[in-house]
Amino acid sequence: MLDPIQSRMEHYLDLLSTRQKLVASNVANLDTPGYKTRDIDFQFEFESQLSGGSPTVVEPTGLIVKNDGNNVSLDREARLLAENAMRFNFVTNLMKNELRMVKLAIEEGK
């Protein structure tokens, strides 16, 4: 591990992966009667994961429940997918820049 910031970025990417899987599952079950949307409280889980915890999957509140008991909103899930992609790109770019700086420091030290 290069430093604590990189460790935090790795934890962040792990959470993004968990959320991506949950959103994909929600979309896959869009028409499954009785299926309840699953998600994570991103900020809480990020802080918890820094201390070694694993993400807790929750059922978001305030979603509209259809007649068949399903509460998946395709609009919400599409927004979460886009948000997840944006966060992933941001963090991977930070990690690339950090590795680029390490590489530069190594090359200058020769």
N, C-alpha and C positions, 0 to 999 in steps of 0.2 A: 504494500500500500504506500503510495507516494505521500499522502498527507490526509489530515482529517476532512478536508473539503472534498477530496476525491471520494472518500468513504461515504460521505453524505450524498454525493451525486449518485453513487452506486445504489444506495438505499432508495433514493428518489426514483431511479429507473426501475427498481424492483417493484415499487408501488405503482408506477405507470403500467408495468406489465400486468400486475394483478388487476388493475382497473380495466385494462384493455380486454382481458379474458372475461371479466364480469359483464362488460358492455356487450361483447360479442355473444355471450350466453343470453343476455336480455333480448337482443335483436333476434337471435335464433328462436326464442320462445315467444315472439310477438303475438302469435295466434294460439298459444297453448292455454286452454281454459284453466283458470286458477293460478297461473304462474304469477309470482310476485317479483318485481324488480329488485335486483340486488346491487349493492354499491359499497364503497368504503367512504368514511369521513376522511378525506385526503389530508387535511392539515393535521388532524389529531393523529392519524396513523403515521405520518411522516415523523412527528415528534416522538411517538411511541417507538417507532422502529429504530430510531437513533439510540435508544436505550436497550435494544435487543428484542423488542416485541415483534410479533407477527401480525399482519393485518387482520382486522375483524370485519367480516362481511355483515352488512346491515341492510334492512329493508327501508328505503327512503320513505319519509312521511309526506303527506300532502299530494300524492299522485291520484289521478282520477282512476277509479276502478270501473272497468267495463262490466256489462251484464254477466259475462262468463267468469268474473272474478279476476281477470288479468288486469294488471295496472302498468304494463309497459307502454311508454310513450316513445314512438319512433323519433319524434322531434328532439326529445331530451337525450336519447341515446346518440343521435347524430351529432348533437352539440358536444357531448362528452367525448366522442371519437375525435372530433376536430380539436378540442381542447387538449386531449391526450397527445395527439400528434404534434401540436405546437409545443407543448412542454417537453416532449421527447427530443424534438429537434433543438430546442434551446439548450438542454442539458448536454446532449451529445456534442454540440458545438463548443460548449464550455470545456468539456473533457478534451476535445481535440486541441483546443488552444493551450490547455495546461500541458498536454503531452508535447506539443510543439515547443513550448518554452523549455521543458526539460531536455528535449533533444538539442535545442539550440545551446543550452548551457553545457551539455556534454561535448558538443562539437567545438565550442569555444575553449573548453578546458584542455583540449588536446595539444 
